[in-house]
Structures are given as C-alpha cells and as structure tokens.
Amino acid sequence: MGVMVWAWASVLDERFAFLVEWHDALASLMRRYHLFYYVEDSTLEMYDIKNRRTFLKRTRYEDIELSDLYIGATVTVYSRQLHVIDYGDEYTAQTIGSQLERTLALIKPDAYISMGKIVDEVSKAGLSVAQARMVKLTERQAASFYAEHAEQPWFGDLVGFMTSDAVIALELAGPSAISKWRALMGATDPAKAEPGTIRAKFGHNATANGVHGSDSAASAARELEFFFSGAVSFDQTAVFDNCTAVVIKPHAVLSGDMGPILDAILYQGFEISALQMFRLSVADAEEFLEVYKGMVPEYSLMVEQLTSGPCLALEIRAESAVAAFRDFAGPVDPQVAAAVRPDTLRARFGVTTVKNAIHCTDLETDGELEVAYFSAFSRSRAPLSRVIEHCLAPCCTGCKAEGVFQPRLPARRGIDAQFGERKAVGR
C-alpha cells in the first residue's frame, strides 16, 4: 500500500503519461521514454521515443504507484533508474500538475523526540515525504530563513531556539499539501491549537511549538529552495563516534512505515544524530552492499530493493551502537524474527528477507564507515576517502578516543533546560 492515493485518480480507465530519462552507462547515452501508468490495474508501459517502439509491454509493477510519479521523482523499473523530467501529455499535466503541491515542513528542536509520530501524521493525512534531511542552523541561517519576522520582539528568541539543536526539514508532496500541512499543525500557540493537531500534542509555547510550515505557494518555493537546492551549506549533524548506520528501505518508506520505525528507534533509547533521504543509483547500492556480494544469494535482489525508491539513511548513536542496534533490528528473515523476537523492527515491519524494513551495520568496525558513505552523498559526493579520514579522527571532546558515549546535547537526554521536561514517548 502506497503512502497516498491521489484523490483525482478515481476514473478507473485513466492513463497518465510521463517523460522519463535513463542513463545507459554502457553506451554513455541518456535515453528517453514515455512511461504510462494505468489506474485501472496499476500497470506500467514504456515506449522508446527514439526507436519508436514499445520498450516494456504493459505489466504490473507493485513497487510503483501513481503517487510516486511527479516531476523530479526517481523510480526504478527492473533495475533501470528512471528520472521523471516532464509530463507526457496535456491531460496528465492538467490533471496532476494543477493539483500536486509541495510544501516545507520543519520539525523544530523541541519535537525531536516526536519526529516519528509527526512523520506518521503526515503519512496518514495522504501526504508523501519527497525529501528529508537533518541540519544544524547557524544564527545567520536562522535569521535569514525567518527574515520576514526580523522586526518582531520575539525574533531573537526564535533564532536562538532554532539554533539550539538540529532541525529536520521535510519536503511534503500531495494534493493541497500546503493547506493540509497547516491544518495538521494547528494554531501557532499550542495552548490555542485544536485538540489532536501536532502543535497541541507536541508543542510547548508559541516559539517552541514543534513544527513550522509554509504559509503560501511562494513561501513554499522559497523555503524548499533554502533547504534542498544546495545553495545553502549547512553544518552536518553526524558525529562519527559510537554510531551505527541504519537505512530504512524503500518498501518501508513507500508503505508508510517510516514514521513508526523512527518512533520505535527513539522509544528504544537510541539517538538519531543524522538523517537524510536518498535515491541511490544501482552503482551506489552495489558499492554500499559490496561486502554481501558472493556471500548471500539475495545480493542482486538487495541492490534492486535499495534502488527501487527513496530510502532514509540514519546515524544512530548509543553505547556499543552496532551490536545494540543489530539486536534491536532482529533476524534478517522477518518470519524468523516474528517467531523468536516479535518486538524487533524486522518482525514488526519486515515482509521478506529482502524487504525486511531496514539495513543496519553488521560488523563492529564498520559503523563509522557506513555512516561516512552516506555523509559523502550529503557533501555533494566529496571523495569518500576524505570523509572517512575525517570520521576516523578523534572528536574534539575526546569521547571518541575514550570510547565513551554521550548524547550530543542535553535535549537528547530527554530534558531541555530551557523548555522544560519533554513529554513521555509512547509506543
């Protein structure tokens, strides 16, 4: 089941067309196709534009739903990573383009512990997360982002709060995304917010109110550009010590399990110190999973799953992080996990040995290396050796050299001195 089903896809015989590109590495060519999606039976068809012939006969492909297809999206069909660059006909442009909206959602420092519940609220509202990243704002960046409020008496407090810890930026997509997200948030002051809204449940006051959302299409465009265009260079939040790498797999992201998985991780007492959504190429996934090549028969299927849609990469921190999280993840086979470790992540969210919800670091020595691999992506593919060299260096506090785990900030221990005790985290 996908994260959302478009409200406008009610006519069963509808066909939507998209222009897609695929990079043929062997021929060093960018090939273009028309990708057709049939609503009646959720089937796909591809047409080779240059050679004027059918490239893929109409077939059911369960990993792709209509909600996954929009300009800028990346989908994988039979190991070919396709980039959606335009609508394929006027009907699709008018039907989808006129109703699809994008907006920015920010999870503020005070709602860190509730990030999973907030992402789950987004999914249940029929919105999808198109991009996600955790960043640390400088005072200058926070002041620039909130420049329209510069004359307000509370502006300094707002900037101070938004730089007190990391924030999580989300690009939300879907019909009427701007108004839907604002309705989900509730009033600015949690005390005045409608019961059941995010700010009513997770906010503390008018500044530390849990979340931020764009208030118009123009604001959404500006704010999304601020966080996701690459024009602003943010301080990364990855720590590279006492850590393990965790990847929430595409099938779990697309099925709406991303929020519950994040919530389960936090409830278990792990710290999520870095987070970013990626769409991996086949070459990237093969490199990341290379240690399994020739070792497990499912290697090719593992690569296919990791490239089938967006995945969410996390740096998880704890004492003996690799072993502790591997134990929490559970056996690789969800059926085995359900029988012997029913409270583990793979027992709860896994489907098959390949679609088992998450990847996590297996070897004690590889936690920092796997986190560094994804850090290289977030640094515009800086040479991996340079990132690894950085992450293996002792941190400035000395905790890495001593092997002592400490949460980065008091807020991560569950108490925030400025904004009071945090609400209890439930299952």
C-alpha positions as a Markdown table, in Angstrom:
| # | Residue | x | y | z |
|---|---|---|---|---|
| 1 | Met | 0.0 | 0.0 | 0.0 |
| 2 | Gly | 1.4 | 3.4 | -1.0 |
| 3 | Val | 1.8 | 6.4 | 1.2 |
| 4 | Met | -1.1 | 8.1 | -0.6 |
| 5 | Val | -3.7 | 7.5 | -3.3 |
| 6 | Trp | -4.4 | 10.7 | -5.3 |
| 7 | Ala | -7.9 | 11.9 | -4.9 |
| 8 | Trp | -8.1 | 12.7 | -8.6 |
| 9 | Ala | -7.4 | 9.1 | -9.7 |
| 10 | Ser | -11.0 | 8.0 | -9.4 |
| 11 | Val | -11.7 | 7.2 | -13.0 |
| 12 | Leu | -10.6 | 3.6 | -13.4 |
| 13 | Asp | -9.7 | 3.7 | -17.1 |
| 14 | Glu | -7.4 | 6.7 | -16.8 |
| 15 | Arg | -3.9 | 6.6 | -18.2 |
| 16 | Phe | -1.2 | 9.1 | -17.2 |
| 17 | Ala | 1.9 | 9.7 | -19.2 |
| 18 | Phe | 5.3 | 10.9 | -18.1 |
| 19 | Leu | 8.6 | 11.7 | -19.9 |
| 20 | Val | 11.4 | 9.8 | -18.2 |
| 21 | Glu | 15.2 | 9.5 | -18.7 |
| 22 | Trp | 17.5 | 6.6 | -18.1 |
| 23 | His | 21.3 | 6.8 | -18.2 |
| 24 | Asp | 22.7 | 3.9 | -20.2 |
| 25 | Ala | 26.1 | 3.6 | -18.7 |
| 26 | Leu | 27.4 | 1.1 | -21.2 |
| 27 | Ala | 26.6 | 3.3 | -24.2 |
| 28 | Ser | 27.2 | 6.6 | -22.3 |
| 29 | Leu | 23.8 | 7.8 | -23.5 |
| 30 | Met | 20.8 | 9.4 | -21.9 |
| 31 | Arg | 17.8 | 7.5 | -23.2 |
| 32 | Arg | 14.2 | 8.9 | -23.1 |
| 33 | Tyr | 11.0 | 7.0 | -22.8 |
| 34 | His | 7.3 | 7.6 | -22.3 |
| 35 | Leu | 6.2 | 5.9 | -19.1 |
| 36 | Phe | 2.5 | 5.2 | -19.0 |
| 37 | Tyr | 0.6 | 4.4 | -15.8 |
| 38 | Tyr | -2.9 | 2.8 | -16.0 |
| 39 | Val | -5.1 | 3.4 | -13.0 |
| 40 | Glu | -7.4 | 0.5 | -13.5 |
| 41 | Asp | -4.9 | -2.2 | -12.7 |
| 42 | Ser | -1.9 | -0.1 | -11.6 |
| 43 | Thr | 0.2 | -1.3 | -14.6 |
| 44 | Leu | 3.1 | 0.3 | -16.4 |
| 45 | Glu | 4.1 | 0.5 | -20.0 |
| 46 | Met | 7.2 | 2.1 | -21.6 |
| 47 | Tyr | 7.7 | 3.5 | -25.1 |
| 48 | Asp | 11.1 | 4.1 | -26.6 |
| 49 | Ile | 10.8 | 7.6 | -28.2 |
| 50 | Lys | 13.9 | 7.4 | -30.4 |
| 51 | Asn | 13.3 | 4.0 | -31.8 |
| 52 | Arg | 9.5 | 4.4 | -31.9 |
| 53 | Arg | 8.7 | 1.1 | -30.4 |
| 54 | Thr | 7.3 | -0.4 | -27.2 |
| 55 | Phe | 10.1 | -0.9 | -24.8 |
| 56 | Leu | 8.1 | -2.5 | -21.9 |
| 57 | Lys | 4.8 | -4.2 | -22.5 |
| 58 | Arg | 2.0 | -3.3 | -20.1 |
| 59 | Thr | 2.8 | -5.1 | -16.9 |
| 60 | Arg | 2.1 | -4.9 | -13.2 |
| 61 | Tyr | 5.0 | -3.5 | -11.1 |
| 62 | Glu | 4.0 | -3.4 | -7.5 |
| 63 | Asp | 6.7 | -1.2 | -6.2 |
| 64 | Ile | 5.4 | 1.9 | -8.1 |
| 65 | Glu | 2.2 | 3.7 | -7.5 |
| 66 | Leu | 0.8 | 6.8 | -9.2 |
| 67 | Ser | 1.7 | 8.9 | -6.1 |
| 68 | Asp | 5.4 | 8.1 | -6.8 |
| 69 | Leu | 5.3 | 9.8 | -10.2 |
| 70 | Tyr | 5.9 | 13.5 | -10.4 |
| 71 | Ile | 8.4 | 15.8 | -12.0 |
| 72 | Gly | 11.7 | 15.4 | -10.2 |
| 73 | Ala | 10.9 | 11.9 | -8.9 |
| 74 | Thr | 13.2 | 8.9 | -9.4 |
| 75 | Val | 11.7 | 5.4 | -9.8 |
| 76 | Thr | 13.3 | 2.1 | -10.6 |
| 77 | Val | 11.8 | -0.3 | -13.1 |
| 78 | Tyr | 13.5 | -3.7 | -13.5 |
| 79 | Ser | 16.9 | -2.3 | -12.3 |
| 80 | Arg | 16.6 | 0.8 | -14.6 |
| 81 | Gln | 16.6 | 4.0 | -12.6 |
| 82 | Leu | 14.2 | 6.4 | -14.3 |
| 83 | His | 14.1 | 10.2 | -13.7 |
| 84 | Val | 10.8 | 11.9 | -14.3 |
| 85 | Ile | 11.5 | 15.1 | -16.2 |
| 86 | Asp | 8.1 | 16.2 | -17.5 |
| 87 | Tyr | 4.5 | 15.2 | -18.1 |
| 88 | Gly | 4.0 | 13.1 | -21.2 |
| 89 | Asp | 0.7 | 14.7 | -22.4 |
| 90 | Glu | -1.5 | 17.6 | -21.8 |
| 91 | Tyr | -4.1 | 15.6 | -19.8 |
| 92 | Thr | -1.5 | 14.4 | -17.3 |
| 93 | Ala | -0.1 | 17.9 | -17.0 |
| 94 | Gln | -3.5 | 19.4 | -16.3 |
| 95 | Thr | -4.8 | 16.7 | -14.1 |
| 96 | Ile | -1.7 | 16.1 | -11.9 |
| 97 | Gly | 0.2 | 19.3 | -12.4 |
| 98 | Ser | -2.7 | 21.5 | -11.4 |
| 99 | Gln | -3.3 | 19.7 | -8.1 |
| 100 | Leu | 0.1 | 18.5 | -6.9 |
| 101 | Glu | 1.6 | 20.9 | -4.3 |
| 102 | Arg | 4.8 | 20.8 | -2.4 |
| 103 | Thr | 5.5 | 22.5 | 0.9 |
| 104 | Leu | 8.1 | 22.6 | 3.6 |
| 105 | Ala | 7.7 | 21.1 | 7.0 |
| 106 | Leu | 10.2 | 21.7 | 9.7 |
| 107 | Ile | 10.4 | 19.6 | 12.8 |
| 108 | Lys | 11.8 | 22.0 | 15.4 |
| 109 | Pro | 14.3 | 21.1 | 18.2 |
| 110 | Asp | 11.7 | 20.6 | 20.8 |
| 111 | Ala | 9.9 | 18.0 | 18.8 |
| 112 | Tyr | 13.0 | 15.9 | 18.1 |
| 113 | Ile | 11.7 | 13.1 | 20.3 |
| 114 | Ser | 8.4 | 13.1 | 18.4 |
| 115 | Met | 9.7 | 13.1 | 14.9 |
| 116 | Gly | 8.4 | 9.6 | 14.2 |
| 117 | Lys | 4.9 | 10.4 | 15.3 |
| 118 | Ile | 4.9 | 13.6 | 13.2 |
| 119 | Val | 6.0 | 11.8 | 10.1 |
| 120 | Asp | 3.3 | 9.2 | 10.7 |
| 121 | Glu | 0.7 | 12.0 | 10.9 |
| 122 | Val | 2.0 | 13.2 | 7.5 |
| 123 | Ser | 1.5 | 9.8 | 6.0 |
| 124 | Lys | -2.0 | 9.3 | 7.5 |
| 125 | Ala | -3.0 | 12.7 | 6.0 |
| 126 | Gly | -2.2 | 11.4 | 2.5 |
| 127 | Leu | 1.0 | 13.4 | 2.0 |
| 128 | Ser | 4.3 | 11.9 | 1.0 |
| 129 | Val | 7.8 | 12.9 | 2.1 |
| 130 | Ala | 9.7 | 13.7 | -1.1 |
| 131 | Gln | 12.9 | 14.9 | 0.6 |
| 132 | Ala | 14.2 | 14.9 | 4.2 |
| 133 | Arg | 17.4 | 16.0 | 6.0 |
| 134 | Met | 18.5 | 16.9 | 9.5 |
| 135 | Val | 20.6 | 20.0 | 9.7 |
| 136 | Lys | 22.1 | 22.4 | 12.3 |
| 137 | Leu | 21.3 | 26.0 | 11.6 |
| 138 | Thr | 23.7 | 28.8 | 12.3 |
| 139 | Glu | 22.4 | 32.1 | 13.7 |
| 140 | Arg | 22.9 | 33.7 | 10.3 |
| 141 | Gln | 21.0 | 31.0 | 8.5 |
| 142 | Ala | 18.1 | 31.0 | 11.0 |
| 143 | Ala | 17.9 | 34.8 | 10.8 |
| 144 | Ser | 17.8 | 34.6 | 7.0 |
| 145 | Phe | 15.2 | 31.9 | 7.0 |
| 146 | Tyr | 12.9 | 33.9 | 9.3 |
| 147 | Ala | 13.8 | 37.4 | 7.9 |
| 148 | Glu | 10.2 | 38.4 | 7.5 |
| 149 | His | 9.9 | 38.3 | 11.3 |
| 150 | Ala | 13.0 | 40.4 | 11.9 |
| 151 | Glu | 11.1 | 43.3 | 13.4 |
| 152 | Gln | 9.1 | 41.2 | 15.8 |
| 153 | Pro | 10.1 | 41.5 | 19.5 |
| 154 | Trp | 10.4 | 37.7 | 19.8 |
| 155 | Phe | 12.7 | 37.4 | 16.8 |
| 156 | Gly | 15.9 | 36.9 | 18.8 |
| 157 | Asp | 14.2 | 34.2 | 20.9 |
| 158 | Leu | 13.1 | 32.4 | 17.8 |
| 159 | Val | 16.6 | 32.5 | 16.2 |
| 160 | Gly | 18.1 | 31.3 | 19.5 |
| 161 | Phe | 15.7 | 28.4 | 19.7 |
| 162 | Met | 16.1 | 27.3 | 16.1 |
| 163 | Thr | 19.8 | 27.1 | 16.6 |
| 164 | Ser | 19.7 | 25.3 | 19.9 |
| 165 | Asp | 19.8 | 21.9 | 18.3 |
| 166 | Ala | 19.2 | 20.2 | 14.9 |
| 167 | Val | 16.0 | 20.6 | 12.9 |
| 168 | Ile | 14.5 | 18.2 | 10.4 |
| 169 | Ala | 13.5 | 19.6 | 7.0 |
| 170 | Leu | 10.9 | 17.7 | 5.0 |
| 171 | Glu | 9.5 | 18.3 | 1.6 |
| 172 | Leu | 5.9 | 17.2 | 1.6 |
| 173 | Ala | 4.1 | 16.5 | -1.7 |
| 174 | Gly | 0.5 | 15.8 | -2.5 |
| 175 | Pro | -2.9 | 17.4 | -3.4 |
| 176 | Ser | -3.4 | 20.7 | -1.4 |
| 177 | Ala | -0.2 | 19.9 | 0.5 |
| 178 | Ile | 0.2 | 23.5 | 1.9 |
| 179 | Ser | -3.3 | 23.7 | 3.4 |
| 180 | Lys | -3.3 | 20.1 | 4.6 |
| 181 | Trp | 0.0 | 20.5 | 6.5 |
| 182 | Arg | -1.1 | 23.8 | 8.0 |
| 183 | Ala | -4.3 | 22.1 | 9.2 |
| 184 | Leu | -2.3 | 19.3 | 10.7 |
| 185 | Met | 0.0 | 21.7 | 12.5 |
| 186 | Gly | -2.7 | 23.7 | 14.2 |
| 187 | Ala | -2.5 | 27.2 | 15.6 |
| 188 | Thr | 0.9 | 28.8 | 16.3 |
| 189 | Asp | 0.3 | 28.8 | 20.1 |
| 190 | Pro | -0.2 | 25.2 | 21.3 |
| 191 | Ala | -2.5 | 26.4 | 24.0 |
| 192 | Lys | -4.9 | 27.7 | 21.3 |
| 193 | Ala | -4.4 | 24.8 | 18.8 |
| 194 | Glu | -7.2 | 22.4 | 18.1 |
| 195 | Pro | -7.0 | 19.2 | 20.1 |
| 196 | Gly | -5.4 | 16.5 | 18.1 |
| 197 | Thr | -3.2 | 18.8 | 16.0 |
| 198 | Ile | 0.5 | 18.4 | 16.1 |
| 199 | Arg | 1.2 | 21.6 | 18.0 |
| 200 | Ala | -1.5 | 20.8 | 20.5 |
| 201 | Lys | 0.2 | 17.4 | 21.1 |
| 202 | Phe | 3.9 | 18.2 | 20.9 |
| 203 | Gly | 4.3 | 21.9 | 21.2 |
| 204 | His | 5.3 | 23.8 | 24.3 |
| 205 | Asn | 4.8 | 27.5 | 23.6 |
| 206 | Ala | 4.4 | 29.9 | 20.6 |
| 207 | Thr | 8.1 | 29.6 | 19.8 |
| 208 | Ala | 8.8 | 26.0 | 20.8 |
| 209 | Asn | 5.7 | 24.8 | 19.0 |
| 210 | Gly | 7.0 | 21.6 | 17.5 |
| 211 | Val | 6.8 | 22.4 | 13.8 |
| 212 | His | 6.9 | 25.0 | 11.0 |
| 213 | Gly | 5.1 | 25.0 | 7.7 |
| 214 | Ser | 5.0 | 27.2 | 4.6 |
| 215 | Asp | 2.0 | 29.6 | 4.5 |
| 216 | Ser | 1.7 | 30.0 | 0.7 |
| 217 | Ala | 3.0 | 28.6 | -2.6 |
| 218 | Ala | 5.5 | 31.4 | -2.8 |
| 219 | Ser | 6.8 | 30.8 | 0.7 |
| 220 | Ala | 6.9 | 27.0 | 0.0 |
| 221 | Ala | 9.1 | 27.6 | -3.1 |
| 222 | Arg | 11.5 | 29.9 | -1.2 |
| 223 | Glu | 11.7 | 27.7 | 1.8 |
| 224 | Leu | 12.2 | 24.4 | -0.1 |
| 225 | Glu | 15.0 | 26.1 | -2.1 |
| 226 | Phe | 16.6 | 27.2 | 1.2 |
| 227 | Phe | 16.9 | 23.7 | 2.5 |
| 228 | Phe | 17.1 | 21.5 | -0.6 |
| 229 | Ser | 18.6 | 23.4 | -3.5 |
| 230 | Gly | 22.2 | 23.1 | -2.3 |
| 231 | Ala | 22.6 | 26.8 | -2.3 |
| 232 | Val | 23.0 | 27.0 | 1.5 |
| 233 | Ser | 25.8 | 25.0 | 3.1 |
| 234 | Phe | 24.6 | 23.5 | 6.5 |
| 235 | Asp | 26.6 | 22.1 | 9.3 |
| 236 | Gln | 26.2 | 18.4 | 9.2 |
| 237 | Thr | 24.9 | 16.7 | 12.3 |
| 238 | Ala | 26.7 | 13.3 | 12.0 |
| 239 | Val | 29.1 | 12.7 | 14.9 |
| 240 | Phe | 31.0 | 9.7 | 13.6 |
| 241 | Asp | 31.5 | 8.1 | 17.0 |
| 242 | Asn | 29.7 | 5.4 | 19.0 |
| 243 | Cys | 27.5 | 5.1 | 15.9 |
| 244 | Thr | 25.9 | 2.6 | 13.5 |
| 245 | Ala | 24.4 | 3.2 | 10.1 |
| 246 | Val | 20.7 | 2.4 | 9.6 |
| 247 | Val | 18.8 | 2.6 | 6.3 |
| 248 | Ile | 15.0 | 2.4 | 6.2 |
| 249 | Lys | 14.4 | 0.6 | 2.9 |
| 250 | Pro | 12.3 | 1.9 | 0.0 |
| 251 | His | 9.5 | -0.6 | 0.6 |
| 252 | Ala | 9.1 | 0.6 | 4.2 |
| 253 | Val | 9.2 | 4.3 | 3.2 |
| 254 | Leu | 6.6 | 3.8 | 0.5 |
| 255 | Ser | 4.3 | 1.7 | 2.7 |
| 256 | Gly | 4.1 | 4.5 | 5.3 |
| 257 | Asp | 6.2 | 2.7 | 7.9 |
| 258 | Met | 9.0 | 5.3 | 8.1 |
| 259 | Gly | 7.3 | 7.3 | 10.9 |
| 260 | Pro | 6.6 | 4.2 | 13.1 |
| 261 | Ile | 10.1 | 2.9 | 12.6 |
| 262 | Leu | 11.6 | 6.3 | 13.6 |
| 263 | Asp | 9.4 | 6.3 | 16.7 |
| 264 | Ala | 10.3 | 2.8 | 17.7 |
| 265 | Ile | 14.0 | 3.6 | 17.4 |
| 266 | Leu | 13.7 | 6.7 | 19.7 |
| 267 | Tyr | 11.4 | 4.8 | 22.1 |
| 268 | Gln | 14.1 | 2.2 | 22.5 |
| 269 | Gly | 16.5 | 4.9 | 23.7 |
| 270 | Phe | 18.7 | 5.3 | 20.6 |
| 271 | Glu | 19.8 | 8.7 | 19.5 |
| 272 | Ile | 19.2 | 9.7 | 15.8 |
| 273 | Ser | 22.0 | 12.1 | 15.2 |
| 274 | Ala | 21.8 | 12.4 | 11.4 |
| 275 | Leu | 19.1 | 11.8 | 8.9 |
| 276 | Gln | 18.7 | 12.2 | 5.1 |
| 277 | Met | 16.6 | 10.8 | 2.3 |
| 278 | Phe | 18.5 | 9.4 | -0.7 |
| 279 | Arg | 17.6 | 7.8 | -4.1 |
| 280 | Leu | 20.5 | 5.5 | -4.8 |
| 281 | Ser | 21.7 | 4.5 | -8.2 |
| 282 | Val | 22.5 | 0.9 | -9.0 |
| 283 | Ala | 26.2 | 1.6 | -8.9 |
| 284 | Asp | 25.9 | 3.3 | -5.5 |
| 285 | Ala | 23.9 | 0.5 | -4.0 |
| 286 | Glu | 26.3 | -2.2 | -5.4 |
| 287 | Glu | 29.2 | -0.3 | -3.8 |
| 288 | Phe | 27.4 | 0.1 | -0.4 |
| 289 | Leu | 26.4 | -3.6 | -0.3 |
| 290 | Glu | 29.6 | -4.9 | -1.8 |
| 291 | Val | 30.5 | -6.9 | 1.3 |
| 292 | Tyr | 27.5 | -9.1 | 0.7 |
| 293 | Lys | 28.4 | -9.9 | -2.9 |
| 294 | Gly | 29.1 | -13.6 | -3.2 |
| 295 | Met | 28.2 | -14.1 | 0.4 |
| 296 | Val | 24.4 | -14.0 | 0.3 |
| 297 | Pro | 22.2 | -15.4 | -2.6 |
| 298 | Glu | 19.9 | -12.4 | -2.3 |
| 299 | Tyr | 22.6 | -9.8 | -3.2 |
| 300 | Ser | 21.1 | -8.8 | -6.5 |
| 301 | Leu | 17.6 | -8.5 | -5.0 |
| 302 | Met | 19.0 | -6.4 | -2.1 |
| 303 | Val | 20.5 | -4.0 | -4.7 |
| 304 | Glu | 17.2 | -3.9 | -6.6 |
| 305 | Gln | 15.3 | -3.1 | -3.4 |
| 306 | Leu | 17.7 | -0.4 | -2.3 |
| 307 | Thr | 17.3 | 1.4 | -5.6 |
| 308 | Ser | 13.6 | 0.9 | -6.0 |
| 309 | Gly | 12.6 | 4.2 | -4.4 |
| 310 | Pro | 13.7 | 6.7 | -1.7 |
| 311 | Cys | 15.5 | 5.3 | 1.3 |
| 312 | Leu | 16.2 | 7.1 | 4.6 |
| 313 | Ala | 19.7 | 6.9 | 6.0 |
| 314 | Leu | 20.3 | 7.5 | 9.7 |
| 315 | Glu | 23.3 | 7.8 | 12.0 |
| 316 | Ile | 22.2 | 6.0 | 15.2 |
| 317 | Arg | 24.2 | 6.5 | 18.5 |
| 318 | Ala | 24.3 | 4.5 | 21.7 |
| 319 | Glu | 26.8 | 2.6 | 23.8 |
| 320 | Ser | 28.0 | -0.3 | 21.7 |
| 321 | Ala | 25.8 | 1.1 | 19.0 |
| 322 | Val | 26.4 | -1.6 | 16.3 |
| 323 | Ala | 25.7 | -4.6 | 18.5 |
| 324 | Ala | 22.9 | -2.9 | 20.3 |
| 325 | Phe | 21.0 | -1.8 | 17.2 |
| 326 | Arg | 21.7 | -5.1 | 15.4 |
| 327 | Asp | 20.0 | -6.9 | 18.3 |
| 328 | Phe | 17.0 | -4.5 | 18.1 |
| 329 | Ala | 16.7 | -4.9 | 14.4 |
| 330 | Gly | 16.3 | -8.7 | 14.8 |
| 331 | Pro | 16.9 | -11.6 | 12.5 |
| 332 | Val | 17.3 | -10.9 | 8.8 |
| 333 | Asp | 14.2 | -13.1 | 7.9 |
| 334 | Pro | 11.1 | -11.3 | 9.3 |
| 335 | Gln | 9.3 | -14.7 | 9.7 |
| 336 | Val | 12.1 | -15.9 | 11.9 |
| 337 | Ala | 12.1 | -12.6 | 13.7 |
| 338 | Ala | 8.3 | -12.8 | 14.3 |
| 339 | Ala | 8.7 | -16.3 | 15.8 |
| 340 | Val | 11.7 | -15.7 | 18.1 |
| 341 | Arg | 11.9 | -11.9 | 18.5 |
| 342 | Pro | 8.5 | -10.4 | 17.9 |
| 343 | Asp | 9.4 | -7.0 | 19.3 |
| 344 | Thr | 12.2 | -6.3 | 16.9 |
| 345 | Leu | 11.9 | -4.0 | 13.9 |
| 346 | Arg | 12.1 | -6.6 | 11.3 |
| 347 | Ala | 9.4 | -8.7 | 13.0 |
| 348 | Arg | 7.1 | -5.7 | 13.1 |
| 349 | Phe | 7.8 | -4.0 | 9.7 |
| 350 | Gly | 9.6 | -6.6 | 7.6 |
| 351 | Val | 7.9 | -8.6 | 4.7 |
| 352 | Thr | 10.6 | -10.8 | 3.3 |
| 353 | Thr | 14.3 | -11.4 | 3.7 |
| 354 | Val | 14.9 | -8.7 | 1.1 |
| 355 | Lys | 12.1 | -6.4 | 2.1 |
| 356 | Asn | 12.9 | -6.6 | 5.8 |
| 357 | Ala | 12.4 | -2.9 | 6.6 |
| 358 | Ile | 15.9 | -1.8 | 7.4 |
| 359 | His | 19.6 | -2.3 | 6.8 |
| 360 | Cys | 21.9 | -1.9 | 9.7 |
| 361 | Thr | 25.7 | -2.2 | 10.1 |
| 362 | Asp | 26.7 | -5.8 | 10.8 |
| 363 | Leu | 30.4 | -5.5 | 11.7 |
| 364 | Glu | 31.5 | -3.6 | 14.8 |
| 365 | Thr | 34.3 | -1.9 | 12.8 |
| 366 | Asp | 32.0 | -0.7 | 10.0 |
| 367 | Gly | 29.6 | 1.7 | 11.8 |
| 368 | Glu | 31.5 | 4.9 | 11.2 |
| 369 | Leu | 32.5 | 3.8 | 7.7 |
| 370 | Glu | 28.9 | 3.2 | 6.6 |
| 371 | Val | 27.8 | 6.5 | 8.1 |
| 372 | Ala | 30.6 | 8.1 | 6.2 |
| 373 | Tyr | 29.4 | 6.6 | 3.0 |
| 374 | Phe | 26.1 | 8.4 | 3.2 |
| 375 | Ser | 27.8 | 11.6 | 4.5 |
| 376 | Ala | 29.8 | 11.6 | 1.3 |
| 377 | Phe | 26.5 | 11.9 | -0.6 |
| 378 | Ser | 25.3 | 14.8 | 1.5 |
| 379 | Arg | 28.6 | 16.6 | 0.8 |
| 380 | Ser | 27.9 | 16.5 | -2.9 |
| 381 | Arg | 29.8 | 13.3 | -3.3 |
| 382 | Ala | 33.1 | 14.5 | -1.9 |
| 383 | Pro | 35.8 | 11.9 | -2.1 |
| 384 | Leu | 34.8 | 9.1 | 0.3 |
| 385 | Ser | 38.4 | 8.7 | 1.5 |
| 386 | Arg | 38.4 | 12.3 | 2.7 |
| 387 | Val | 35.1 | 11.8 | 4.7 |
| 388 | Ile | 36.4 | 8.5 | 6.2 |
| 389 | Glu | 39.6 | 10.2 | 7.2 |
| 390 | His | 37.6 | 12.9 | 8.9 |
| 391 | Cys | 35.3 | 10.5 | 10.7 |
| 392 | Leu | 38.2 | 8.3 | 12.0 |
| 393 | Ala | 39.9 | 11.3 | 13.6 |
| 394 | Pro | 39.3 | 11.8 | 17.3 |
| 395 | Cys | 36.5 | 14.2 | 18.0 |
| 396 | Cys | 37.2 | 17.5 | 19.8 |
| 397 | Thr | 35.6 | 16.4 | 23.1 |
| 398 | Gly | 37.7 | 13.3 | 23.3 |
| 399 | Cys | 34.8 | 11.0 | 23.8 |
| 400 | Lys | 35.7 | 9.0 | 20.7 |
| 401 | Ala | 39.2 | 8.4 | 21.9 |
| 402 | Glu | 38.0 | 7.3 | 25.3 |
| 403 | Gly | 35.1 | 5.2 | 23.8 |
| 404 | Val | 32.5 | 6.9 | 26.0 |
| 405 | Phe | 29.1 | 7.6 | 24.6 |
| 406 | Gln | 27.5 | 10.9 | 25.5 |
| 407 | Pro | 24.3 | 12.4 | 23.9 |
| 408 | Arg | 25.4 | 15.5 | 21.9 |
| 409 | Leu | 23.1 | 17.9 | 23.7 |
| 410 | Pro | 21.0 | 17.8 | 26.9 |
| 411 | Ala | 17.9 | 17.8 | 24.7 |
| 412 | Arg | 18.9 | 14.3 | 23.6 |
| 413 | Arg | 18.8 | 13.0 | 27.2 |
| 414 | Gly | 15.1 | 13.8 | 27.3 |
| 415 | Ile | 15.4 | 17.1 | 29.3 |
| 416 | Asp | 15.7 | 20.5 | 27.8 |
| 417 | Ala | 16.8 | 23.1 | 30.4 |
| 418 | Gln | 15.2 | 26.0 | 28.6 |
| 419 | Phe | 11.9 | 24.5 | 27.6 |
| 420 | Gly | 11.2 | 22.0 | 30.4 |
| 421 | Glu | 10.8 | 18.3 | 30.7 |
| 422 | Arg | 9.8 | 16.6 | 27.5 |
| 423 | Lys | 6.6 | 14.6 | 27.1 |
| 424 | Ala | 6.9 | 10.8 | 27.6 |
| 425 | Val | 7.4 | 8.8 | 24.5 |
| 426 | Gly | 4.8 | 6.2 | 23.9 |
| 427 | Arg | 4.8 | 3.2 | 21.6 |
